[in-house]
Amino acid sequence: MTAAARPTVFYVRHGETDWNVAGRLQGRRDIPLNARGREQATHCGDLLRDLFAREGRDPASLDYVASPLGRARETMELARTALGLPADGYAVTEQLAELSFGDWEGFTIAQLHERDPARISQREHDKWHFLPPGGESYKMVGARMGAWYETLTRDTVAVAHGGTARGLMASLGIARPAAAPLIDITQGVLYVFEGGGTLTRYA
């Protein structure tokens, strides 16, 4: 498959949760959407619907896949409903699960500055390679997102997480690995990853 023919990913980060508001590291913790998060999920479905209408695409012609975490699945189901599709018509893959923060999950960065200052300093020096205690590095997430992308056979709507979006950016060459972990991935925004290595945002 040539670069021009590589699949496009219509990527949505899950909607807001109360832990997002509090600044807590979620990782693999299964924290549900809050009311604003559900509104953001529906808004992303509206963005997809409008974009597909402009491009003359049938929403049912794409593949749909989500992280197994509940906040991503609920976001997908609300977005699909806004698209006029059955809520449950999508696949789930562990490859899209959020970066694991291991023992750090549930804490804020401010709390970790107090509890684990040496490792926080290491993380701030090199986020791409840093391995949280019991968790994953961004480098590991980038590798699995690259492997996931190589399984795609057609254009795909994916709902996952901020960490996985950064991993995908690095694996597709959209951002340098050292820079990717510093990029803000906004909720309520549609990110369109073109297979040739370009990224467009719709809000």
Backbone torsions as a table, in degrees:
resi	resn	phi	psi	omega
1	MET	NA	130.7	180.0
2	THR	-77.0	164.6	-180.0
3	ALA	-58.7	-39.3	-177.9
4	ALA	-64.6	-27.4	-176.0
5	ALA	-93.9	-0.4	-176.9
6	ARG	-68.2	147.7	-173.2
7	PRO	-62.4	148.6	171.6
8	THR	-92.0	138.8	176.5
9	VAL	-111.5	120.9	173.3
10	PHE	-93.3	104.0	-164.5
11	TYR	-109.5	131.1	178.3
12	VAL	-125.4	127.3	168.1
13	ARG	-76.8	142.2	177.4
14	HIS	-52.5	156.5	177.5
15	GLY	-69.1	173.7	-174.9
16	GLU	-65.0	145.7	171.8
17	THR	-121.9	166.6	177.1
18	ASP	-64.1	-29.7	176.6
19	TRP	-69.5	-34.5	173.7
20	ASN	-59.3	-45.5	-178.9
21	VAL	-60.5	-40.5	-178.1
22	ALA	-79.7	-9.0	-178.7
23	GLY	76.8	22.2	-179.5
24	ARG	-85.0	141.3	175.8
25	LEU	-71.0	119.7	-175.9
26	GLN	-91.0	-50.0	-178.2
27	GLY	54.0	-123.3	-176.8
28	ARG	-88.8	0.0	176.9
29	ARG	-65.8	138.0	-173.2
30	ASP	-94.7	79.0	-176.1
31	ILE	-95.2	129.9	-175.4
32	PRO	-76.9	162.8	173.2
33	LEU	-64.7	149.7	168.1
34	ASN	-97.4	-176.5	-175.3
35	ALA	-60.8	-40.6	178.4
36	ARG	-65.7	-37.4	178.4
37	GLY	-62.5	-37.6	177.8
38	ARG	-68.1	-37.1	175.5
39	GLU	-63.7	-41.9	179.0
40	GLN	-62.9	-38.6	179.6
41	ALA	-63.1	-45.6	178.1
42	THR	-64.1	-39.1	178.0
43	HIS	-60.1	-41.0	178.6
44	CYS	-65.0	-36.3	173.4
45	GLY	-62.2	-38.9	176.9
46	ASP	-64.8	-41.5	177.5
47	LEU	-60.6	-44.4	178.2
48	LEU	-62.0	-45.8	-178.5
49	ARG	-58.8	-45.4	-178.1
50	ASP	-67.8	-40.4	179.8
51	LEU	-65.7	-44.7	179.7
52	PHE	-64.2	-36.6	177.9
53	ALA	-64.3	-42.8	179.0
54	ARG	-63.5	-35.5	-177.6
55	GLU	-88.4	-2.7	-179.1
56	GLY	69.5	29.7	-179.7
57	ARG	-94.3	144.4	169.0
58	ASP	-86.0	119.2	-179.6
59	PRO	-54.9	-29.4	-178.7
60	ALA	-74.0	-7.5	-177.3
61	SER	-85.6	-6.5	-179.2
62	LEU	-99.7	162.3	169.1
63	ASP	-87.0	152.7	179.7
64	TYR	-130.9	130.2	-178.0
65	VAL	-146.6	142.5	-177.1
66	ALA	-131.4	157.6	165.3
67	SER	-59.9	151.3	178.1
68	PRO	-72.3	-12.6	-177.6
69	LEU	-71.2	142.7	-171.7
70	GLY	-58.5	-35.0	-178.4
71	ARG	-66.4	-31.7	176.3
72	ALA	-76.6	-40.4	-179.4
73	ARG	-65.5	-41.6	178.4
74	GLU	-65.8	-39.1	176.3
75	THR	-60.1	-46.1	177.8
76	MET	-58.9	-45.4	-175.8
77	GLU	-66.4	-38.5	176.8
78	LEU	-68.5	-39.5	178.5
79	ALA	-65.6	-42.8	178.9
80	ARG	-64.2	-37.7	177.0
81	THR	-61.8	-42.4	177.4
82	ALA	-63.6	-28.1	177.7
83	LEU	-80.8	-6.0	-177.6
84	GLY	80.1	21.7	-180.0
85	LEU	-108.0	157.8	174.6
86	PRO	-59.2	135.5	-174.0
87	ALA	-59.2	-33.5	-170.6
88	ASP	-96.8	10.8	-174.0
89	GLY	-88.4	59.1	-178.8
90	TYR	-146.3	161.2	177.5
91	ALA	-94.4	163.5	176.6
92	VAL	-128.6	137.6	176.8
93	THR	-139.5	138.0	177.0
94	GLU	-62.9	-23.1	-179.6
95	GLN	-61.5	-23.4	-178.9
96	LEU	-93.8	1.3	178.2
97	ALA	-61.8	150.9	-177.4
98	GLU	-64.5	154.1	170.2
99	LEU	-49.5	132.7	178.1
100	SER	-84.5	126.8	173.9
101	PHE	-93.4	4.2	174.4
102	GLY	55.9	-126.9	-176.3
103	ASP	-66.5	-13.2	-177.9
104	TRP	-85.5	-10.1	-174.5
105	GLU	-64.2	136.3	-178.0
106	GLY	97.9	-15.1	179.5
107	PHE	-96.6	155.1	169.3
108	THR	-89.1	161.4	176.5
109	ILE	-60.8	-37.8	178.7
110	ALA	-60.8	-41.5	177.8
111	GLN	-65.0	-38.0	-179.0
112	LEU	-70.9	-28.3	172.7
113	HIS	-59.2	-32.7	178.4
114	GLU	-81.8	-41.5	-172.6
115	ARG	-82.6	-34.7	-170.7
116	ASP	-143.6	57.4	-171.6
117	PRO	-62.2	-33.3	-177.7
118	ALA	-65.2	-44.9	-179.1
119	ARG	-73.3	-32.9	175.1
120	ILE	-61.3	-39.6	177.4
121	SER	-63.1	-41.7	176.5
122	GLN	-60.9	-43.5	-179.3
123	ARG	-61.6	-43.0	-178.4
124	GLU	-67.9	-26.3	178.8
125	HIS	-75.6	-34.4	-175.1
126	ASP	-156.3	82.9	-176.2
127	LYS	-66.9	-30.6	-175.1
128	TRP	-63.1	-43.8	-176.0
129	HIS	-94.7	-12.2	-173.6
130	PHE	-65.2	135.3	-179.9
131	LEU	-112.7	108.1	176.7
132	PRO	-62.8	153.0	-179.8
133	PRO	-60.0	118.1	-179.0
134	GLY	77.4	9.7	-174.7
135	GLY	-119.3	-151.7	-176.3
136	GLU	-124.7	155.1	170.6
137	SER	-93.0	160.3	172.7
138	TYR	-61.2	-33.2	177.4
139	LYS	-59.7	-41.8	178.1
140	MET	-65.2	-41.1	179.0
141	VAL	-65.9	-40.3	177.3
142	GLY	-59.4	-39.9	179.8
143	ALA	-65.4	-43.4	-178.5
144	ARG	-73.4	-29.8	176.3
145	MET	-70.5	-36.2	174.9
146	GLY	-64.1	-41.7	177.8
147	ALA	-64.7	-39.8	177.0
148	TRP	-61.7	-46.2	-178.0
149	TYR	-59.1	-37.1	-178.2
150	GLU	-68.2	-15.1	177.0
151	THR	-83.8	-11.7	-174.0
152	LEU	-72.8	138.1	179.0
153	THR	-112.5	-11.6	175.6
154	ARG	-156.9	174.2	-178.8
155	ASP	-56.5	141.1	-166.8
156	THR	-139.1	138.1	168.6
157	VAL	-95.1	122.8	-179.1
158	ALA	-121.0	136.3	173.5
159	VAL	-120.0	119.7	-177.0
160	ALA	-149.8	-125.1	-163.5
161	HIS	-139.1	170.4	177.5
162	GLY	-64.6	-44.6	-179.3
163	GLY	-63.2	-40.6	179.7
164	THR	-69.7	-33.2	175.4
165	ALA	-62.6	-42.3	179.2
166	ARG	-65.2	-38.9	176.0
167	GLY	-62.4	-40.1	178.9
168	LEU	-67.1	-40.1	177.2
169	MET	-57.0	-43.8	-179.7
170	ALA	-69.3	-42.4	-175.8
171	SER	-68.3	-28.1	178.6
172	LEU	-92.1	0.7	177.8
173	GLY	78.5	16.3	179.3
174	ILE	-78.6	-30.6	176.8
175	ALA	-137.1	147.4	174.9
176	ARG	-66.4	145.0	-179.2
177	PRO	-52.5	-41.9	-178.3
178	ALA	-65.1	-29.0	-177.1
179	ALA	-89.5	-28.3	-172.4
180	ALA	-55.3	-43.8	-177.8
181	PRO	-66.2	-12.1	-178.0
182	LEU	-93.4	-5.6	-175.6
183	ILE	-80.7	133.0	178.1
184	ASP	-79.8	125.9	176.6
185	ILE	-107.8	109.7	-169.1
186	THR	-86.8	142.1	174.1
187	GLN	-79.9	148.0	-177.4
188	GLY	79.3	15.5	-179.4
189	VAL	-122.9	142.5	174.8
190	LEU	-98.6	125.9	178.1
191	TYR	-108.6	123.3	-179.2
192	VAL	-108.3	109.7	178.3
193	PHE	-92.6	110.1	175.0
194	GLU	-81.0	142.0	-177.0
195	GLY	-58.6	-25.5	-179.9
196	GLY	-78.6	-2.6	175.0
197	GLY	103.7	27.2	174.9
198	THR	-117.0	156.6	-177.3
199	LEU	-133.5	131.5	176.3
200	THR	-125.1	140.4	-179.3
201	ARG	-112.5	140.7	174.9
202	TYR	-127.5	128.6	179.4
203	ALA	-124.4	NA	NA
